[in-house]
Amino acid sequence: MKHLLACIATVTLATSFAQEVVSTQGDSYSNSSGSIDFTIGEVVINTVSDGTNDLTQGFHQTHWYFLELEDYVPEFEASIYPNPTEDVLNIRTPYFDDARYVLYDERGRIVAEGLLPQEVTSIPVSHLLPGAYELTLNTLDNAGGLKRFKLIKHK
């Protein structure tokens, strides 16, 4: 009897501190013998890209990253990946002949800069501290900004 009461107390306590999911798809069903709640789809926790293909998977998001893009010249196509990053940041653009990049830390100090020599330029970032960074893409003559990305470096 003590074990039964302990189990009931544990289940009651666990359900009172259970996680809650707010979803646009799914449903809840219950009857006298129990209940079930479900959602359709999964919350994204990871996206991996090789520059051509993207794989997104997940179950529960533990950290939210709010990133930003300022598009000064919309016809200039460019993307960065992965973001958040750990070791290498890739810049992909078909218009690399007249472009350069500058990577700034949270204090606005330049931590990396260079030309975009090819369609995909890889920048090593493993030596950088975890935190928020800003990547700007500019014309070679610095006449104007093309794009500005906010990114996260972790680990």
N, C-alpha and C positions, 0 to 999 in steps of 0.2 A: 504494500500500500504506500509506503514511503517513496518507493521508486516511481510509482505512478504519479504521485503528487509532485515530485521533483521534475518529472518530464513535463507535466502540465504547466508548472511554474516557468520552466525553461522556455517552452514554446510560446507562452503568453508574453514573457519578457522579450524574447527574440522578435516577435512580431510587432511589439510596440516600438522597437528601435530599427525596424527593417528599412531598407532603402526604398525610395519612391521613384518611379519612372513616369515622366510626363511624355506622352507619345500622341502623335496625330493618327496613328493606325493601331488597331488592336481591339481587344474587348475584355470583359470580365464576365465570368459565369459562376453561379453558385447555386447549391441546393442543400438539402438537409445533411448530406454526407460530406460536403466540402466545397471549396471554391478554387477557381483558377483565373489568373490574370496573365495576359500575353500581349506582346507587341509584334508587329510585322516589321521585319528588317532589323538591322543592328545599328547601333550608334558607332560611328567611325572612330577608330583609335589609331590607325596607322595607314599611311599611304606611301607606297614605294614606287619609284619611277626609274626607268632606264633611259628616259628622254623620249622614247617612242610609245611605250606602253605604261599604263598606270595600274597598280593593284591596290585596292582599298579593302581593308578588312577590319573587324573589330567586334567588341562586345560591350565594353564599358569604358567610357572616357574618364580618365582620372585627372588629366591636366588639359586646360583649354589654352590654345595659343591664338591670339587675335593678331593677325598680320595685316599689313597694309600695302597698297600699291598706288603710287601716284603716276598717272599716265600723261606725261607732258606732250608726247607726240604719239597719238593713237595708232598711226600707220606704222610706227616702228614696233615690230613684233619681237618680244623677248619674254623669256620665262626663267625662273630659277628653281632648282630642286637639288636635294630634298630640303624642305623647310618645315619643321626644324631640322637642323643638321648637326653632325658630330665631327666628321673628318674632312669631308670635301664638299664644297658648294659648286654646283654647275650652273653656268649661264648659257642658255641656248638662244641664239638669234641668227636668222639667215642674213641679217644686215650687219656684219661685223667689220667691214672694211674701214669705216670712219667712226669707230666707237671705242671708248675706253671705260673702265670701271674704277670706282673708288669705294672701299669698304670702311665705314666709320664705326667706332665703338659707341657706347652709351654717352660718353662725354664729348663726342664730336671729333675725336682724334682719328686720324687716318691710320688704319692698321694693315691695309693692303691696297694696292692700286696697280693698274697695268692696262695693256691693250687687249682687245679681243682679237686674237690671231686667227680664230677659226669659228665654225658654226657652234661648237660646244667648247667652252673654256672652263677648265676646272681650277678652282682656287683651293689650296690646302688651308683648312681652318682648325685642324686638330690642336695646334699650339695656342689658340685663343681661349680665353676664359669663358665659361658659360655666361650667357646673358643675351641682351637684345642688341642687334646691330642694324645698320642701315647701309644698303648697297645702292649707289647711284650709277646710272649709265649716262654718259655724256658724249658729245661729239669730240673729236680729237682737238679741235681748236677751242674747246670749252665755250663755244658760242651759245650753247643752250643745253639744258638737261633733257634727256630722252625719257627715262623712267627712274623711279625711286621705289625700292622695295624695303620693307621692314622684315627682318628675319630673326630667328632664335637659334642660338648655338647652345647645345647642352652637352653635358659630360665633359 
